[in-house]
Amino acid sequence: MKKKILKLIPELIICMIAFRIEGLFVLSTLNSLLVFLSVYVPMRVVYEVCREIITRRLLIIKKGNSY
């Protein structure tokens, strides 16, 4: 999980640079960063957790059927 967050950091930096180039202020860059973090990161976490739960359920079902 930490590796995935670390992979996002360069993307965040690129986003910040892009906003600076567009001539927006630091405040709007921070706002966009907060929006990005509050929307994108939880969605990724929820997706990962759901995938984990589904794969575990499938393993349990497969084990149950083999007996």
C-alpha positions in Angstrom: 0.0 0.0 0.0 2.8 2.4 0.9 4.5 1.7 -2.4 1.4 2.7 -4.3 1.2 6.0 -2.3 4.8 6.7 -3.1 4.1 6.1 -6.8 1.4 8.8 -6.6 3.8 11.4 -5.2 5.4 12.2 -8.6 1.9 12.5 -10.1 1.0 15.0 -7.4 4.2 17.0 -8.0 3.4 17.1 -11.8 -0.2 18.2 -11.0 1.2 21.0 -8.8 3.7 22.1 -11.5 0.9 22.1 -14.1 -1.3 24.3 -11.9 1.7 26.7 -11.3 2.2 27.0 -15.1 -1.4 27.8 -15.6 -0.8 30.9 -13.3 -3.0 29.8 -10.4 -2.0 30.8 -6.9 -0.5 28.4 -4.3 -3.9 28.4 -2.5 -5.7 26.9 -5.5 -2.8 24.4 -5.9 -3.3 23.3 -2.3 -7.1 23.2 -2.8 -6.7 21.0 -5.9 -4.2 18.8 -4.0 -6.7 18.4 -1.1 -9.5 17.5 -3.6 -7.1 15.0 -5.3 -6.2 13.4 -2.0 -9.7 13.4 -0.6 -11.2 11.8 -3.8 -8.5 9.7 -5.5 -6.7 8.2 -2.6 -9.8 6.9 -0.7 -11.2 5.5 -4.0 -7.9 3.6 -4.5 -8.0 2.3 -0.9 -11.7 1.2 -1.2 -10.9 -0.5 -4.5 -7.9 -2.4 -3.0 -9.9 -3.4 0.1 -12.9 -4.6 -1.9 -10.6 -6.6 -4.2 -8.9 -8.2 -1.2 -12.3 -9.2 0.4 -13.5 -10.6 -2.9 -10.4 -12.7 -3.5 -10.6 -14.1 0.1 -14.3 -14.9 -0.3 -13.5 -16.7 -3.6 -10.7 -18.7 -1.9 -13.1 -19.7 0.9 -15.8 -20.7 -1.6 -13.2 -22.8 -3.6 -12.0 -24.5 -0.4 -15.6 -25.2 0.6 -16.4 -26.8 -2.7 -13.3 -29.0 -2.6 -14.4 -30.8 0.6 
